[in-house]
Amino acid sequence: MEKYKRKKYWIDLRSQGPFLLKICSVWAGGTLLLCGLLHYLADEELGRSFYSVHLRLRNTWQILLPAVLLSGGISFLLTIAATLFLALRQSHRLGGPIYKFKTLFSKLTAGSFATDFHFRGGDLLYDLGESYRIALQANRERILHLQELTRKAESSVRDLHAKLLLYPLSPEEKILLEESAELVARLNEASSSFDAGTT
């Protein structure tokens, strides 16, 4: 089986854009939090070191190291927590529709064209679900039309079969008549195996 390499990662602006924007906003918020904490803690540390007569003078790195470690640690942990929460939430909005599509494709494999499924409004694949519903509805109408025609064809062939048996027919004609009736009956049975479902 030939493998295809993905050449384009930016596929759908409407579905990918909001997710990437949320991730970037979390990172930007984390960076601003880092800057704010660093400014506040460094200012406090510098103020205590330079203006307190009870502390001996230290170099700038020794003064700022606790502020850098504390602000970096807090902003890093909060940014990671927010990113994980966002990723979990977005994956849930994607995982639900994927599970739903697996169920729908299993039903389609079994011959069901029911369109009575629902997606949540915030799901990432909501538009795809609606497109799938439209496709099912179109084929559902075709299946219903086909089932109606095969029922009528079977009824007509059955009536014709009963009437023609009253006339003297050659063995070849009887075989052809029996085969036609059997084929139409099998066609009706095959079309009846599809479940058009409810709208």
C-alpha positions in Angstrom: 0.0 0.0 0.0 1.4 3.4 -1.0 2.0 5.8 1.8 1.2 9.5 1.3 3.1 12.2 3.1 1.1 15.1 4.4 2.3 18.2 2.7 -0.1 20.7 4.0 -0.9 21.0 7.7 -3.1 24.1 7.5 -6.2 22.6 6.1 -9.3 24.2 7.5 -9.1 27.7 9.0 -12.5 27.5 10.7 -11.6 24.4 12.7 -7.9 24.7 13.2 -7.8 28.5 13.7 -9.7 28.8 17.0 -7.7 25.9 18.6 -4.3 27.4 17.7 -5.5 30.9 18.8 -6.5 29.5 22.2 -3.1 27.8 22.6 -1.3 31.0 21.6 -3.4 33.0 24.0 -2.6 30.6 26.9 1.1 30.9 26.1 0.9 34.7 25.8 -0.9 34.8 29.1 1.8 32.7 30.6 4.5 35.0 29.3 2.7 38.0 30.6 2.3 36.3 34.0 6.0 35.5 34.0 6.9 39.1 33.2 4.5 40.5 35.8 5.7 38.1 38.6 9.3 38.7 37.7 8.9 42.5 37.8 7.0 42.3 41.1 9.3 39.8 42.8 12.5 41.4 41.5 11.3 44.8 42.7 10.6 43.4 46.1 13.9 41.6 46.3 15.9 44.6 45.1 14.0 46.9 47.5 14.7 44.6 50.5 18.4 44.2 49.5 19.2 47.8 48.8 17.0 49.7 51.3 17.4 47.5 54.3 20.4 48.4 56.5 20.2 45.0 58.2 21.1 43.1 55.0 24.6 42.9 53.6 25.0 43.9 50.0 24.9 41.0 47.5 25.5 41.0 43.7 22.6 41.3 41.3 22.4 37.7 40.3 22.1 36.6 44.0 19.4 39.1 44.5 17.4 38.2 41.4 17.8 34.4 41.5 14.9 33.6 43.9 12.6 36.0 42.0 13.5 34.4 38.7 13.0 30.8 40.0 9.8 31.6 41.8 8.2 33.6 38.9 9.4 31.1 36.3 8.1 28.1 38.3 4.7 29.6 38.9 4.1 30.8 35.4 5.4 27.5 33.9 3.2 25.4 36.1 0.1 27.6 35.4 0.8 27.7 31.7 1.2 23.9 31.5 -2.0 23.4 33.5 -4.0 25.7 31.3 -2.5 24.1 28.1 -3.4 20.6 29.4 -6.9 21.7 30.4 -7.4 23.2 26.9 -6.0 20.2 25.1 -8.2 17.8 27.2 -11.3 19.9 26.5 -10.5 20.2 22.8 -9.7 16.5 22.5 -13.1 15.7 24.2 -14.8 17.9 21.6 -13.0 15.9 18.9 -13.2 12.5 20.5 -17.0 12.5 20.9 -17.6 13.0 17.2 -15.0 10.4 16.3 -16.7 7.8 18.4 -20.1 8.9 16.9 -18.7 8.5 13.4 -17.4 5.0 14.2 -20.9 4.0 15.4 -22.5 5.6 12.3 -20.2 3.8 9.9 -20.9 0.5 11.7 -24.6 1.2 11.1 -24.0 2.1 7.5 -22.1 -1.1 7.0 -25.1 -3.0 8.3 -27.3 -1.1 5.8 -28.8 1.5 8.0 -29.5 4.9 6.5 -31.1 6.4 9.6 -30.5 10.2 10.0 -31.8 10.5 13.6 -28.4 11.1 15.2 -27.2 14.3 16.9 -24.0 16.1 17.4 -23.4 18.6 20.2 -23.2 22.2 19.1 -19.7 22.8 20.3 -18.2 19.6 18.7 -15.3 20.2 16.3 -16.8 17.9 13.6 -20.3 19.3 13.8 -20.3 20.6 10.2 -18.9 17.2 9.0 -21.7 15.5 10.8 -24.3 17.6 9.1 -22.7 16.9 5.7 -22.9 13.2 6.5 -26.5 13.6 7.4 -27.3 15.3 4.1 -25.5 12.5 2.2 -27.4 9.8 4.2 -30.7 11.7 3.6 -30.1 11.8 -0.2 -29.2 8.1 -0.3 -32.1 7.3 2.1 -34.5 8.8 -0.4 -32.9 6.7 -3.2 -33.2 3.5 -1.2 -36.9 4.2 -0.3 -37.6 4.8 -4.0 -35.7 1.6 -5.0 -37.6 -0.4 -2.3 -40.9 1.0 -3.6 -40.1 0.1 -7.2 -38.9 -3.4 -6.3 -42.1 -4.1 -4.3 -44.2 -3.0 -7.3 -42.1 -5.0 -9.7 -42.4 -8.1 -7.6 -46.2 -7.7 -7.3 -46.5 -7.2 -11.1 -44.3 -10.1 -11.9 -46.2 -12.3 -9.5 -49.5 -11.3 -11.1 -48.0 -11.9 -14.6 -46.6 -15.2 -13.5 -50.0 -16.4 -12.2 -51.7 -15.3 -15.4 -49.2 -16.8 -17.8 -49.2 -20.2 -16.1 -52.8 -20.5 -17.4 -51.6 -20.5 -21.0 -49.7 -23.4 -22.6 -46.0 -22.4 -22.5 -42.9 -24.2 -23.8 -40.4 -25.5 -21.3 -38.0 -22.7 -22.1 -40.7 -20.1 -21.6 -41.7 -21.6 -18.2 -38.0 -21.6 -17.1 -37.6 -18.0 -18.2 -40.8 -17.1 -16.4 -39.7 -18.9 -13.2 -36.2 -17.3 -13.4 -37.7 -13.8 -13.9 -40.0 -14.2 -10.9 -37.2 -15.5 -8.7 -34.8 -12.7 -9.8 -37.4 -10.0 -9.0 -38.1 -11.7 -5.6 -34.4 -11.7 -4.8 -34.1 -8.1 -5.9 -36.9 -7.1 -3.6 -35.3 -9.1 -0.7 -31.9 -7.4 -1.4 -33.4 -3.9 -1.4 -35.5 -4.7 1.7 -32.2 -5.4 3.6 -31.5 -1.7 3.7 -32.9 0.1 6.7 -34.0 3.5 5.6 -34.6 4.5 9.2 -36.2 7.6 10.4 -35.4 11.2 9.6 
